[in-house]
Amino acid sequence: MEKQYNTAYIFAITLVATLGGLLFGYDTAVISGAEKSIEAFLIKPLGLGEFAHGATVSSALIGCIIGGAFSGFISNRAGRKNSLLIAAILFFVSALGSGYPEILFFEKGVPDMGLLYMFNFYRIIGGIGVGLASAVCPMYIGEIAPAGIRGRLVSFNQFAIIFGMLVVYFVNWGIARGQSIEWINDTGWRYMFASEAIPAGIFGILILFVPETPRYLALVNQEERAMTVLTKIIGNKEKAQNILTEIKETVIETTIEKTKARIFSYGKTVIIIGILLSVFQQFVGINVALYYAPRIFESMGAEKDASMMQTIIMGSINVIFTVIAIMTVDKWGRKPLLITGSIGMAIGMFAISILAFNNTISIATLVFIIIYTASFMMSWGPICWVLIAEIFPNKIRGQAVAIAVAGQWMANYLISSTYPPMMTYSGGMTYGIYGLMAVLSAIFVWKMVPETKGKSLEEMEKLWRKEN
């Protein structure tokens, strides 16, 4: 059988692009090991309460909203590749600034409101990088990958996100292991944030060596370059020409300037589905488990080092179940995995809710947290990003992905920042709400989301054209 595409080349490109996902996970999860130190170093000395604590832990999400909202504009103007380079620079600046927010303006180790604002500023800078990477990484991979392996390759981005979280769990544990609480609260948290500069620098260098996507090149009328990239990906010039012709048919009469006014040119349904996919991915409460994992485990009676280790165990399980999603997404399809995951998440969260109402904090809580997160990682974690990369037509993809991703980060901020005060009111109610969202997410997928398995991006465009 004739080889259909240049697998080694495609996987090499994907590996570089997914470093953006790794940094996405690293940046969002680094706070899990440092949030109690930030509370001790900045929040409590200033006499601030749970709302300020929740807002500070979640401040990077403000940047995520900004980065997600402007990702369409940036990726259309600068290109997918250069957008990833910009994200790498933002990650690097944020890593050093968050670790040492006193740079240039403040005395080291002296907490005041100005320092708190500066810390949040650097976290927001990193958040902008996360928002940009979260939109552009799956878009880049989706536009590079052939239809037959696109789901698997875009799912690698989620694997990289979860792997980045696991890496930073190990980094945080390694930094905190054997150290006093005083040292961690004074110095250790700085090392946690600053460590991100290493993968950010590597990502920035490697992204220089990957090509721009052929679909973006076709959008900006660089057909010769698009043909070169397609030929290298497909390994067959005739097939590459056929694909380029199909791409051109979907973008004919369209320029980047015209696209801005055509966001609803395929109807509102596809935009609504994209937004709801993003919102449900967050409303099920996953980032509460990720951001506050050590605190949750400490509430079950675990010591500092043990809670960090339990976080590593949870992160390892997350990686395993993300691999399951990667292996099955192009075989089973997107919808079956999403619905199965929603059911598993509902079971986990409702069980945790019942335990919380009964004040029963035990090993059973850890088991149900693992059931919940494993269900998410084999479904909504990777598959949401796959669908966001797939469902939007070529002509509106940049803008539509930006809207969906901005909606996702708004939902993330709402859930993450309200968790501490909601838990103060009622833990059982809080987890029960997340369980209800999991049930609603299953109904939404069943009723509204189309199956995209095996369809080219151009075939998805024809689907929305028929429905409009």
C-alpha positions in Angstrom: 0.0 0.0 0.0 1.3 3.4 -0.9 2.3 5.6 2.0 -0.4 8.3 2.5 1.8 10.9 4.2 5.2 11.7 5.7 4.5 10.4 9.2 7.9 11.2 10.7 7.8 14.8 9.4 4.2 15.4 10.7 5.0 14.0 14.1 8.1 16.1 14.4 6.2 19.3 13.6 3.4 18.2 16.0 6.0 17.5 18.8 7.3 21.1 18.5 3.9 22.6 18.4 2.7 20.7 21.4 5.5 22.2 23.5 3.1 25.2 23.5 0.6 22.9 25.1 3.2 21.7 27.6 3.8 25.3 28.6 0.1 25.9 28.8 -0.1 23.1 31.4 3.1 24.1 33.2 1.9 27.7 33.6 -1.6 26.9 34.8 -0.5 24.2 37.2 2.6 25.8 38.7 0.3 27.8 41.0 -0.9 24.6 42.7 2.4 24.2 44.5 2.8 27.9 45.2 -0.7 29.1 46.1 -0.4 28.5 49.8 3.0 30.3 49.9 1.5 33.2 47.9 -1.3 33.4 50.5 1.3 33.4 53.3 3.7 35.8 51.6 1.3 38.3 50.1 -2.3 37.8 51.0 -2.4 37.3 54.8 0.3 40.0 55.6 -1.9 42.5 53.8 -5.0 41.5 55.7 -6.8 40.3 52.6 -9.3 37.5 52.6 -10.5 34.5 50.5 -11.7 36.6 47.6 -8.3 38.2 47.1 -6.7 34.8 47.5 -9.0 33.3 44.8 -8.5 36.2 42.5 -4.7 36.0 42.8 -4.6 32.3 42.2 -6.8 32.8 39.2 -5.2 36.0 37.9 -3.4 34.3 35.0 -6.9 33.5 33.7 -7.5 37.2 33.0 -4.6 37.0 30.7 -5.9 33.8 29.2 -9.1 35.6 28.3 -7.2 38.4 26.7 -4.9 36.0 24.8 -7.8 33.8 23.7 -9.9 36.8 22.6 -7.1 38.3 20.5 -5.7 34.9 19.2 -7.8 35.1 16.0 -6.5 38.6 15.2 -2.9 37.7 16.0 -2.9 34.3 14.2 -4.5 35.9 11.1 -2.1 38.8 11.0 1.2 37.2 12.2 0.4 33.7 11.1 0.0 30.5 13.2 3.8 29.9 13.6 4.7 33.5 14.7 1.8 33.5 17.1 3.4 30.5 18.9 6.7 32.4 19.0 5.0 35.3 20.6 3.5 32.9 23.2 6.9 31.5 24.0 8.3 35.0 24.7 5.3 35.8 27.0 5.9 32.5 28.9 9.6 33.4 29.4 8.9 36.9 30.7 6.1 35.7 33.0 8.3 32.9 34.5 11.0 35.3 35.6 8.7 38.1 36.6 6.4 35.9 38.6 9.3 34.4 40.5 10.9 37.7 41.2 8.1 40.4 41.0 10.3 42.9 42.9 12.6 43.3 39.9 13.3 47.1 39.3 10.5 48.5 41.5 10.3 46.9 45.0 12.4 45.7 47.9 12.7 42.0 47.9 10.7 40.1 50.5 8.6 43.1 51.7 4.9 42.5 50.9 2.7 45.5 49.9 -0.2 46.1 47.6 2.1 47.3 44.8 4.0 44.0 44.9 0.8 42.0 44.8 -0.3 44.0 41.7 3.0 43.4 40.1 2.9 39.6 40.8 -0.6 39.5 39.2 0.6 41.5 36.3 3.3 39.0 35.5 0.9 36.1 35.9 -1.5 37.9 33.5 1.4 38.2 31.0 1.8 34.4 31.2 -1.9 34.0 30.9 -1.9 35.9 27.7 0.7 33.4 26.4 -1.5 30.5 27.6 -4.6 32.0 26.0 -2.7 32.4 22.7 -1.2 29.0 22.8 -4.5 27.3 23.8 -6.1 28.6 20.6 -3.2 28.4 18.2 -1.6 25.1 19.1 -4.6 22.9 18.2 -5.4 25.2 15.3 -1.8 24.8 14.0 -1.9 21.0 14.4 -5.4 20.7 12.9 -4.3 22.7 9.8 -1.1 20.6 9.4 -2.5 17.1 10.0 -4.2 14.8 7.5 -7.9 13.9 8.3 -7.1 10.2 9.2 -4.8 11.1 12.1 -5.9 14.6 12.9 -7.9 13.6 16.0 -4.9 11.7 17.4 -2.4 14.5 16.7 -4.6 17.3 18.1 -5.1 15.1 21.2 -1.3 15.1 21.6 -1.7 18.8 22.5 -3.9 17.8 25.5 -1.3 15.1 26.4 1.3 17.8 26.4 -0.9 20.0 28.6 -1.3 17.3 31.1 2.3 16.2 30.8 3.3 19.8 31.5 1.2 19.7 34.6 2.8 16.5 35.7 6.3 17.9 35.1 5.5 20.9 37.2 4.0 18.7 40.0 7.4 16.9 40.1 9.3 20.2 40.0 7.2 21.7 42.8 7.6 18.5 44.8 11.3 18.5 44.2 11.7 22.1 45.3 9.5 21.7 48.4 10.8 18.2 49.5 12.6 18.3 52.8 12.4 22.1 53.1 10.8 24.0 55.9 7.5 25.9 55.4 9.3 29.1 56.1 11.8 28.5 53.3 9.1 27.6 50.8 7.1 30.7 51.7 10.1 32.9 51.3 12.1 31.4 48.5 10.7 28.0 47.2 7.7 29.5 45.4 10.0 31.7 43.4 11.9 28.7 42.1 8.6 27.1 41.1 7.6 30.0 38.9 11.1 30.8 37.5 11.6 27.2 36.4 9.2 27.7 33.5 11.8 29.9 31.8 13.7 26.7 30.7 10.9 25.0 28.6 9.8 28.5 27.4 13.2 29.2 26.0 13.4 25.7 24.3 10.0 26.2 22.7 10.9 29.6 21.4 14.0 28.3 19.7 12.4 25.1 18.2 9.4 27.0 16.8 11.7 28.8 14.5 12.3 25.6 12.6 8.7 24.5 11.8 6.7 25.6 8.7 3.7 27.8 8.5 0.4 25.9 7.9 -0.6 25.4 4.3 -4.2 26.5 5.0 -2.9 29.8 6.5 -0.6 30.3 3.5 -3.5 29.7 1.1 -5.5 32.3 3.0 -2.8 34.9 2.4 -2.3 33.9 -1.2 1.1 32.2 -0.8 0.1 29.2 -2.8 3.6 28.2 -3.8 4.7 28.0 -0.1 1.5 26.2 0.7 2.3 23.7 -2.0 5.8 23.1 -0.7 4.6 22.4 2.8 1.8 20.1 1.6 4.1 18.2 -0.6 6.5 17.6 2.3 3.6 16.5 4.5 1.8 14.3 2.0 4.9 13.0 0.2 3.2 13.0 -3.1 3.0 16.1 -5.3 -0.2 15.1 -7.2 -2.1 14.5 -3.9 -0.7 17.7 -2.4 -2.0 19.6 -5.5 -5.5 18.0 -5.1 -5.6 19.0 -1.4 -4.4 22.6 -2.2 -7.2 22.9 -4.8 -9.8 21.8 -2.2 -8.4 24.3 0.3 -8.5 27.1 -2.3 -12.2 26.3 -3.1 -13.1 27.0 0.5 -11.2 30.3 0.7 -11.9 31.7 -2.8 -13.3 35.2 -2.7 -12.0 35.5 0.9 -9.2 37.6 2.2 -8.1 38.1 5.8 -9.7 41.6 5.8 -13.1 40.3 4.6 -13.1 37.4 7.1 -13.7 39.7 10.1 -17.2 40.6 8.9 -18.1 37.0 8.1 -18.1 35.3 11.5 -21.7 34.3 11.1 -21.5 33.5 7.4 -22.1 29.8 8.2 -24.9 30.5 10.7 -24.9 30.9 14.5 -25.1 27.2 15.4 -21.5 26.4 14.8 -20.4 29.4 16.9 -22.8 28.5 19.7 -21.6 24.9 19.7 -17.9 26.0 19.9 -18.7 28.3 22.8 -20.7 25.7 24.7 -18.0 23.0 24.2 -15.5 25.5 25.8 -17.9 26.5 28.6 -18.9 23.0 29.6 -15.2 21.9 29.6 -14.7 24.4 32.5 -18.1 24.3 34.2 -17.5 20.7 35.2 -14.9 22.0 37.6 -11.7 20.4 36.3 -9.4 23.3 37.1 -10.5 23.3 40.7 -9.0 19.9 41.0 -5.9 20.9 39.2 -5.2 24.3 40.8 -6.1 23.4 44.4 -5.0 19.7 44.4 -2.4 19.9 47.2 -4.8 21.9 49.4 -7.6 19.3 48.8 -5.3 16.5 49.7 -4.1 18.3 52.8 -7.7 18.8 53.9 -7.9 14.9 53.9 -5.1 14.9 56.5 -2.0 14.5 54.2 1.2 16.2 55.3 2.9 18.8 53.0 5.2 16.4 51.2 2.5 13.6 51.0 0.0 16.0 49.5 2.5 17.0 46.8 3.1 13.3 46.1 -0.6 12.6 45.9 -0.8 15.4 43.3 1.9 13.6 41.3 -0.1 10.4 41.5 -3.2 12.2 40.2 -1.1 13.8 37.4 0.3 10.4 36.4 -3.2 8.9 36.1 -4.2 12.0 34.1 -1.4 11.3 31.6 -2.5 7.6 31.3 -6.1 8.4 30.5 -5.1 11.1 28.1 -3.1 8.5 26.2 -6.3 6.3 26.1 -8.1 9.2 24.5 -5.3 9.6 21.9 -5.4 5.9 21.0 -9.2 5.8 20.7 -10.4 9.2 19.3 -9.9 8.3 15.7 -11.4 4.8 16.2 -14.4 5.4 18.5 -15.2 9.0 17.5 -15.6 12.2 19.4 -19.1 12.0 20.7 -18.9 8.6 22.4 -15.8 9.6 24.3 -17.4 12.9 25.4 -20.6 11.3 26.6 -18.8 8.5 28.4 -16.5 11.0 30.1 -19.4 13.2 31.2 -21.1 10.2 32.9 -17.8 9.3 34.7 -17.3 12.9 35.9 -20.9 13.1 37.2 -20.4 9.9 39.2 -17.1 11.3 40.7 -18.4 14.7 41.6 -21.8 13.6 43.0 -19.9 11.1 45.2 -17.5 13.8 46.4 -20.5 16.0 47.1 -22.2 13.3 49.2 -19.0 12.7 51.2 -18.6 16.5 51.7 -22.2 16.9 53.0 -21.5 14.1 55.5 -18.1 15.5 56.5 -16.5 12.2 55.4 -13.0 13.2 54.2 -11.1 10.0 53.6 -9.3 7.8 51.0 -12.7 7.5 49.3 -12.5 11.2 48.4 -9.1 10.6 46.6 -10.6 7.6 44.8 -13.5 9.7 43.5 -11.3 12.6 42.6 -9.2 10.2 40.5 -12.4 8.7 38.9 -13.5 12.3 38.1 -10.2 13.5 36.6 -9.6 10.3 34.7 -13.0 10.6 33.1 -12.2 14.2 32.1 -8.8 13.3 30.7 -10.1 10.5 28.5 -12.8 12.8 27.1 -13.4 16.5 27.6 -9.8 17.3 28.2 -8.4 16.4 24.7 -11.7 16.0 22.7 -12.9 19.6 23.3 -9.7 20.9 21.7 -10.0 18.4 18.9 -13.5 19.6 18.0 -12.6 23.3 18.4 -9.8 22.7 15.9 -12.1 20.8 13.5 -15.6 22.2 13.4 -15.0 25.7 12.2 -14.8 26.5 8.4 -11.5 27.7 7.0 -12.7 31.2 6.4 -13.8 31.9 9.9 -11.5 29.5 11.9 -9.2 32.1 13.4 -12.0 34.3 14.7 -14.3 31.5 15.7 -11.6 29.7 17.7 -10.7 33.0 19.4 -14.4 33.4 20.5 -14.6 29.8 21.7 -11.3 30.0 23.6 -12.1 33.4 25.2 -15.4 31.9 26.4 -13.5 29.0 27.8 -11.1 31.1 29.8 -13.9 33.3 31.1 -15.7 30.2 32.3 -12.4 29.0 33.8 -11.9 32.2 35.7 -15.4 32.2 37.0 -15.1 28.6 38.3 -11.6 29.0 39.7 -12.0 32.4 41.4 -15.4 31.4 43.1 -14.1 28.1 44.4 -12.6 29.3 47.8 -15.7 31.4 48.8 -18.1 28.7 47.6 -16.3 26.1 49.6 -16.5 28.3 52.7 -20.3 28.3 52.2 -20.8 24.6 51.3 -18.4 22.0 49.9 -21.2 19.6 49.2 -23.1 22.1 47.2 -20.0 23.2 45.3 -19.2 19.7 44.1 -22.9 19.0 43.4 -23.0 21.9 41.0 -20.0 20.5 39.1 -21.7 17.1 38.9 -24.9 18.7 37.5 -22.8 20.5 34.9 -21.3 17.1 33.9 -24.9 15.7 33.3 -25.8 18.8 31.2 -22.6 18.4 29.2 -23.6 14.9 28.2 -27.1 16.0 27.0 -25.5 18.9 25.0 -23.1 16.6 23.2 -25.9 14.1 22.5 -28.3 16.7 21.1 -26.1 19.3 19.4 -22.5 18.2 18.6 -21.8 16.7 15.1 -19.4 13.7 14.8 -16.2 14.8 13.0 -14.3 11.5 12.9 -12.6 10.9 9.5 -13.9 14.2 7.9 -11.5 16.7 6.3 -11.7 20.3 7.5 -13.2 21.1 4.1 -15.9 18.5 4.5 -16.9 20.1 7.8 -17.3 23.4 6.0 -19.8 21.7 3.6 -21.8 20.4 6.6 -22.3 23.9 8.0 -23.1 25.3 4.5 -25.9 22.8 4.1 -27.3 23.6 7.5 -27.2 27.3 7.1 
